Amino acid sequence: LRVAKQLATKLSKAGANVILTRQSDTDVSLGGRAVLAKRHQSHLLVSIHHNGSLNDPGIDLPIVYFFGEATLNPASVDFARILLSKMEDSMVFEQAESGAVYSDHLIYSSGTSILRNTISQMPGVIGEGGFFTNTNGETRLKSSAYNKLEAEVYYQAILEYFSHGFPSATHRQADSSQYIDLDRALDFQLDDGLGGYLFDENSFIVTQDDDTINFSWNTQSGVLSLHPEQSDKHEVTFQIYGRNSKGNALHPVRFVLRTEAGYKWNAYEKWSDAFEKAEDLYTRIDSSNEAHDDERIELISESLHLYQLSLELQIVHPKARVAEERTLTLLKLKQQYSEDDLSSEIEEQAKKILEFYPD
């Protein structure tokens, strides 16, 4: 806390907008820390820690953690390497030469909470400035002068990182558009963080739902045009990887965009409206003996969609069990009148009703 408060003072004087997760010796939940960072749309998350070891009190070295895989989190790794280098150059450790930048997946299989819950929006690291379980390390960490030195290390690392520019990408979708058209290119305005849009063209990689897709780059306007693949998903996710002319990586923000299928799926905002419309269609299915199979299948599919939507909008509602039972009935009808093999879905739905809705 002493290190963080001194660092905040230095950064504020330099013109940064600093958000501290706590101002005093109080506990803030892991989820609360992530929510705070995302609410303020922070450019960089820095979580300041000091390590400990229960089985080896001799350990004392610097470690900087980033989330996940290095290739998928390049901006965080960029900053982590700068911070580690500054720690090794200016701070004192018993095994300084063993300092390293590590993935937090080495600690927890799903990564650390603070980094996992902010990765979609911003780069971030956990800095471990030594081990307090080491006798000499503990003595240093108790020193106000050493705390000040550590704050200076973080400060210089942050200045160096941002001096290379903080590149960003912004989707240029029209405000009136309620979903994206996957038949057309999607434009993103890139900013190199240095007052222009100078990027290493060979560094660009663009993905849709984690699969690489084609794109085109306009060096004059700084617009990167993505050429999406067709998808029947309700939402698709795009990420842009690249580096500006100074070598700093774009943080691959996850742009989650609604498709036309998703727009049509979410035709109602209230569970009750979706359920009532589903019931109306369900009644028409019962009385559609003269209907052609294609018409009957269309009614079944739309009614099925609306029952499922009602549960998606409000998983527990007064007609939830009815919606689940109607869903099972409609799946059986759809299999009967179409060529689709829905046996696994039927089995799963029947099991769900049995296990989740006991009599």
C-alpha positions as a printed NumPy array, in Angstrom:
array([[  0.   ,   0.   ,   0.   ],
       [  2.859,   2.41 ,   0.792],
       [  4.434,   1.683,  -2.6  ],
       [  1.123,   2.154,  -4.419],
       [  0.314,   5.464,  -2.76 ],
       [  3.739,   6.902,  -3.533],
       [  3.469,   5.679,  -7.113],
       [  0.01 ,   7.249,  -7.446],
       [  1.389,  10.604,  -6.276],
       [  4.21 ,  10.483,  -8.84 ],
       [  1.891,   9.54 , -11.692],
       [ -0.711,  12.152, -10.771],
       [  1.938,  14.88 , -10.759],
       [  2.988,  13.699, -14.22 ],
       [ -0.572,  14.173, -15.482],
       [ -1.967,  10.649, -15.261],
       [ -5.475,   9.862, -14.014],
       [ -4.748,   7.306, -11.295],
       [ -7.401,   5.037,  -9.806],
       [ -6.398,   3.272,  -6.579],
       [ -8.378,   0.193,  -5.581],
       [ -7.875,   1.184,  -1.938],
       [ -6.598,   4.217,  -0.038],
       [ -6.13 ,   2.586,   3.369],
       [ -5.386,  -0.792,   4.946],
       [ -8.758,  -2.253,   3.999],
       [ -9.698,  -5.323,   2.007],
       [-11.175,  -4.985,  -1.488],
       [-12.606,  -8.088,  -3.153],
       [-10.88 ,  -9.449,  -6.241],
       [-14.049,  -8.919,  -8.245],
       [-14.375,  -5.37 ,  -6.972],
       [-10.869,  -4.505,  -8.143],
       [-11.599,  -5.721, -11.663],
       [-14.962,  -3.915, -11.784],
       [-13.265,  -0.658, -10.762],
       [-10.645,  -0.95 , -13.499],
       [-13.228,  -1.717, -16.187],
       [-15.632,   0.987, -15.016],
       [-12.936,   3.617, -15.498],
       [-11.797,   2.09 , -18.827],
       [ -8.206,   2.114, -17.624],
       [ -5.345,   1.97 , -20.11 ],
       [ -3.144,  -0.155, -17.854],
       [ -3.724,  -2.23 , -14.737],
       [ -0.822,  -2.573, -12.292],
       [ -1.327,  -4.835,  -9.274],
       [  1.467,  -4.335,  -6.726],
       [  2.438,  -7.306,  -4.574],
       [  5.255,  -8.846,  -2.539],
       [  5.674, -12.581,  -2.68 ],
       [  5.981, -15.295,  -0.05 ],
       [  7.166, -18.896,   0.106],
       [  6.17 , -21.396,   2.785],
       [  8.781, -24.019,   1.903],
       [ 11.893, -21.979,   0.999],
       [ 12.626, -18.867,   3.08 ],
       [ 15.796, -18.299,   1.045],
       [ 13.899, -17.33 ,  -2.097],
       [ 13.951, -13.615,  -2.976],
       [ 13.613, -12.534,  -6.606],
       [ 11.424, -10.302,  -8.797],
       [  8.55 , -11.766, -10.808],
       [  6.054, -10.033, -13.075],
       [  2.962, -12.003, -14.08 ],
       [  0.754, -11.529, -17.147],
       [ -2.461, -13.352, -18.017],
       [ -2.588, -16.426, -20.225],
       [ -0.397, -17.008, -23.251],
       [  2.246, -14.469, -24.255],
       [  1.263, -14.424, -27.938],
       [ -2.354, -13.633, -27.026],
       [ -1.478, -10.905, -24.532],
       [  1.411,  -9.005, -26.16 ],
       [  0.857,  -5.548, -24.645],
       [  0.903,  -6.922, -21.09 ],
       [  4.12 ,  -8.794, -21.869],
       [  5.656,  -5.607, -23.296],
       [  5.06 ,  -3.764, -20.039],
       [  6.004,  -6.765, -17.887],
       [  9.437,  -6.982, -19.529],
       [ 10.096,  -3.281, -18.989],
       [  9.022,  -3.507, -15.337],
       [ 11.163,  -6.582, -14.65 ],
       [ 14.2  ,  -4.912, -16.214],
       [ 13.732,  -1.813, -14.024],
       [ 13.357,  -4.003, -10.914],
       [ 16.545,  -5.907, -11.692],
       [ 18.487,  -2.69 , -12.389],
       [ 17.439,  -0.703,  -9.32 ],
       [ 16.131,  -2.967,  -6.562],
       [ 17.953,  -5.478,  -4.334],
       [ 17.177,  -9.205,  -4.342],
       [ 18.98 , -12.269,  -3.036],
       [ 18.648, -13.969,  -6.453],
       [ 18.214, -10.999,  -8.807],
       [ 19.523, -12.992, -11.771],
       [ 16.596, -15.411, -11.446],
       [ 13.904, -12.796, -11.955],
       [ 11.408, -13.554, -14.703],
       [  8.242, -12.652, -16.57 ],
       [  5.749, -15.504, -16.148],
       [  2.21 , -16.386, -17.168],
       [ -0.213, -16.422, -14.238],
       [ -1.444, -19.784, -15.563],
       [  1.627, -21.226, -13.865],
       [ -0.023, -20.346, -10.538],
       [ -3.675, -21.093, -11.307],
       [ -4.995, -23.099, -14.247],
       [ -7.469, -20.334, -15.116],
       [ -5.12 , -17.482, -14.229],
       [ -5.432, -14.876, -11.493],
       [ -8.809, -13.264, -10.885],
       [ -7.712,  -9.642, -11.33 ],
       [ -6.007, -10.255, -14.678],
       [ -8.542, -12.774, -15.984],
       [-11.42 , -10.37 , -15.384],
       [ -9.779,  -7.354, -17.036],
       [ -7.975,  -8.982, -19.984],
       [-10.875,  -8.291, -22.372],
       [-10.382,  -4.531, -22.017],
       [ -6.852,  -3.629, -20.949],
       [ -3.282,  -4.865, -20.534],
       [ -2.264,  -5.609, -16.976],
       [  0.373,  -7.199, -14.774],
       [  0.958,  -8.38 , -11.236],
       [  4.308,  -7.171,  -9.959],
       [  6.029,  -9.172,  -7.224],
       [  8.814,  -6.947,  -5.895],
       [ 10.601,  -9.562,  -3.814],
       [  9.751, -12.078,  -1.075],
       [  8.777, -10.889,   2.403],
       [  9.378, -14.437,   3.722],
       [ 13.094, -13.888,   3.124],
       [ 14.679, -12.263,   6.195],
       [ 16.736,  -9.747,   4.225],
       [ 13.848,  -9.12 ,   1.838],
       [ 11.499,  -8.422,   4.738],
       [ 13.952,  -5.919,   6.224],
       [ 14.157,  -4.059,   2.927],
       [ 10.389,  -4.009,   2.469],
       [  9.911,  -2.486,   5.937],
       [ 12.092,   0.472,   4.928],
       [ 10.244,   3.599,   3.8  ],
       [ 13.232,   4.563,   1.674],
       [ 13.113,   1.199,  -0.1  ],
       [  9.355,   1.541,  -0.616],
       [ 10.022,   4.894,  -2.235],
       [ 12.652,   3.302,  -4.463],
       [ 10.2  ,   0.602,  -5.538],
       [  7.551,   3.213,  -6.355],
       [ 10.153,   4.995,  -8.509],
       [ 10.872,   1.723, -10.336],
       [  7.188,   1.282, -11.227],
       [  6.98 ,   4.943, -12.203],
       [  9.934,   4.772, -14.584],
       [  8.634,   1.543, -16.114],
       [  5.224,   3.101, -16.776],
       [  6.83 ,   6.232, -18.297],
       [  9.011,   4.137, -20.589],
       [  6.112,   1.94 , -21.667],
       [  3.848,   4.852, -22.598],
       [  6.707,   6.748, -24.268],
       [  6.495,   4.131, -27.031],
       [  2.85 ,   4.977, -27.585],
       [ -0.327,   3.231, -26.487],
       [ -1.887,   1.971, -29.725],
       [ -5.622,   1.409, -29.937],
       [ -8.387,   0.34 , -32.31 ],
       [-11.942,   1.714, -32.527],
       [-14.828,   0.109, -34.392],
       [-16.361,   2.539, -36.885],
       [-19.87 ,   1.025, -36.874],
       [-22.704,   3.473, -37.526],
       [-24.599,   4.344, -34.341],
       [-27.927,   3.453, -35.97 ],
       [-26.841,  -0.069, -36.888],
       [-28.332,  -2.714, -34.604],
       [-26.171,  -5.54 , -35.911],
       [-23.206,  -6.082, -38.192],
       [-23.486,  -7.227, -41.792],
       [-21.138, -10.174, -42.271],
       [-21.302,  -9.659, -46.042],
       [-19.468,  -6.353, -45.745],
       [-16.053,  -5.292, -44.461],
       [-15.872,  -3.962, -40.905],
       [-13.741,  -0.843, -40.48 ],
       [-11.586,  -0.129, -37.439],
       [ -9.738,   3.14 , -36.946],
       [ -6.255,   2.504, -35.595],
       [ -4.242,   4.993, -33.528],
       [ -0.556,   4.38 , -32.871],
       [ -0.687,   6.332, -29.598],
       [  1.886,   8.77 , -30.956],
       [ -0.39 ,  11.17 , -32.781],
       [ -0.813,   9.163, -35.974],
       [ -1.249,   5.661, -37.351],
       [  2.204,   4.326, -38.106],
       [  2.24 ,   0.566, -37.676],
       [  4.398,  -2.349, -38.724],
       [  2.183,  -3.723, -41.498],
       [  3.745,  -7.184, -41.19 ],
       [  2.711,  -7.405, -37.526],
       [ -1.051,  -7.409, -38.116],
       [ -3.121, -10.493, -37.357],
       [ -6.918, -10.366, -37.238],
       [ -9.142, -13.074, -35.763],
       [-12.847, -13.856, -35.736],
       [-13.815, -16.163, -32.882],
       [-10.089, -17.018, -32.545],
       [ -9.725, -18.   , -36.227],
       [ -7.529, -15.884, -38.502],
       [ -9.398, -13.895, -41.178],
       [ -8.391, -11.616, -44.052],
       [ -8.068,  -7.844, -43.775],
       [ -6.817,  -4.812, -45.652],
       [ -4.792,  -1.905, -44.268],
       [ -4.992,   1.701, -45.474],
       [ -1.737,   3.455, -44.595],
       [ -3.189,   6.857, -45.536],
       [ -6.259,   6.78 , -43.302],
       [ -5.154,   4.296, -40.631],
       [ -8.258,   2.18 , -41.233],
       [ -7.992,  -1.587, -40.914],
       [-10.841,  -3.304, -42.791],
       [-11.773,  -6.779, -41.589],
       [-13.343,  -9.25 , -44.016],
       [-15.55 , -11.396, -41.776],
       [-16.585, -14.997, -42.313],
       [-20.251, -16.   , -42.371],
       [-21.58 , -17.242, -39.033],
       [-24.917, -18.352, -37.592],
       [-23.807, -17.317, -34.096],
       [-25.707, -14.593, -32.279],
       [-22.455, -12.761, -31.525],
       [-19.01 , -12.9  , -33.065],
       [-15.761, -11.73 , -31.528],
       [-13.006,  -9.889, -33.387],
       [ -9.472,  -9.171, -32.168],
       [ -6.71 ,  -7.164, -33.805],
       [ -3.04 ,  -7.848, -33.146],
       [ -0.286,  -5.516, -34.313],
       [  2.565,  -3.233, -33.292],
       [  3.111,   0.478, -33.814],
       [  6.284,   1.891, -35.331],
       [  7.912,   2.08 , -31.872],
       [  7.263,  -1.598, -31.204],
       [  4.424,  -1.353, -28.684],
       [  1.681,  -3.919, -29.2  ],
       [ -2.016,  -3.265, -29.595],
       [ -3.851,  -4.837, -26.711],
       [ -6.175,  -7.301, -28.501],
       [ -9.438,  -5.977, -27.094],
       [-12.315,  -8.399, -27.683],
       [-14.879,  -6.657, -29.891],
       [-18.068,  -8.683, -29.332],
       [-20.565,  -7.701, -32.017],
       [-24.153,  -8.839, -32.569],
       [-25.015, -10.515, -35.859],
       [-28.302, -10.403, -37.76 ],
       [-29.093, -13.844, -36.32 ],
       [-28.505, -12.445, -32.844],
       [-30.667,  -9.418, -33.533],
       [-33.53 , -11.623, -34.689],
       [-33.053, -13.986, -31.754],
       [-33.38 , -11.146, -29.269],
       [-36.649,  -9.951, -30.753],
       [-38.144,  -9.418, -27.287],
       [-36.667,  -7.776, -24.213],
       [-39.088,  -9.221, -21.62 ],
       [-39.404, -12.917, -20.873],
       [-43.177, -12.616, -20.597],
       [-43.537, -11.167, -24.107],
       [-41.396, -13.931, -25.582],
       [-43.307, -16.618, -23.674],
       [-46.752, -15.296, -24.66 ],
       [-45.778, -15.153, -28.331],
       [-44.364, -18.694, -28.062],
       [-47.65 , -19.909, -26.564],
       [-49.587, -18.316, -29.421],
       [-47.409, -20.067, -32.002],
       [-47.593, -23.341, -30.058],
       [-51.405, -23.257, -30.261],
       [-51.199, -22.694, -34.009],
       [-48.95 , -25.76 , -34.356],
       [-51.607, -27.914, -32.684],
       [-54.209, -26.698, -35.162],
       [-51.995, -26.87 , -38.25 ],
       [-52.984, -30.331, -39.444],
       [-53.511, -28.998, -42.951],
       [-50.181, -27.144, -43.022],
       [-47.34 , -28.282, -45.219],
       [-44.328, -29.686, -43.405],
       [-42.198, -26.61 , -44.259],
       [-44.801, -24.295, -42.725],
       [-45.162, -26.534, -39.682],
       [-41.376, -26.684, -39.189],
       [-41.199, -22.883, -39.409],
       [-43.846, -22.546, -36.688],
       [-42.091, -25.144, -34.539],
       [-38.697, -23.46 , -34.93 ],
       [-39.99 , -19.987, -34.115],
       [-41.957, -21.199, -31.089],
       [-38.94 , -23.192, -29.888],
       [-36.761, -20.11 , -30.243],
       [-39.13 , -17.952, -28.19 ],
       [-39.491, -20.446, -25.342],
       [-35.694, -20.652, -25.16 ],
       [-35.414, -16.87 , -25.344],
       [-37.824, -16.463, -22.421],
       [-35.522, -18.668, -20.337],
       [-32.448, -16.808, -21.523],
       [-33.978, -13.468, -20.531],
       [-35.112, -14.793, -17.137],
       [-33.886, -18.287, -16.252],
       [-36.359, -18.622, -13.366],
       [-39.807, -17.276, -14.166],
       [-43.364, -18.383, -13.301],
       [-43.692, -20.363, -16.525],
       [-40.134, -21.701, -16.638],
       [-41.089, -25.357, -16.28 ],
       [-43.783, -24.983, -18.927],
       [-41.216, -23.439, -21.271],
       [-38.795, -26.323, -20.643],
       [-41.505, -28.957, -21.246],
       [-42.734, -27.187, -24.381],
       [-39.117, -27.092, -25.584],
       [-38.875, -30.878, -25.22 ],
       [-42.154, -31.395, -27.078],
       [-41.094, -29.064, -29.894],
       [-37.725, -30.753, -30.301],
       [-39.529, -34.081, -30.76 ],
       [-41.94 , -32.514, -33.271],
       [-39.119, -30.883, -35.19 ],
       [-37.327, -34.211, -35.486],
       [-40.562, -35.85 , -36.639],
       [-41.265, -33.35 , -39.44 ],
       [-37.692, -32.606, -40.531],
       [-34.647, -34.611, -41.516],
       [-32.629, -33.305, -38.561],
       [-31.289, -35.768, -36.012],
       [-32.115, -34.073, -32.706],
       [-31.82 , -37.171, -30.532],
       [-28.952, -35.783, -28.43 ],
       [-30.769, -32.46 , -27.858],
       [-33.958, -34.335, -26.936],
       [-32.091, -36.56 , -24.496],
       [-30.316, -33.572, -22.937],
       [-33.546, -31.59 , -22.569],
       [-35.387, -34.55 , -20.998],
       [-32.532, -35.015, -18.531],
       [-32.545, -31.295, -17.716],
       [-36.248, -31.353, -16.838],
       [-35.825, -34.479, -14.73 ],
       [-32.789, -33.167, -12.814],
       [-33.629, -29.47 , -12.487],
       [-37.418, -29.577, -12.115],
       [-38.194, -32.451,  -9.707],
       [-41.879, -33.034,  -8.906]])
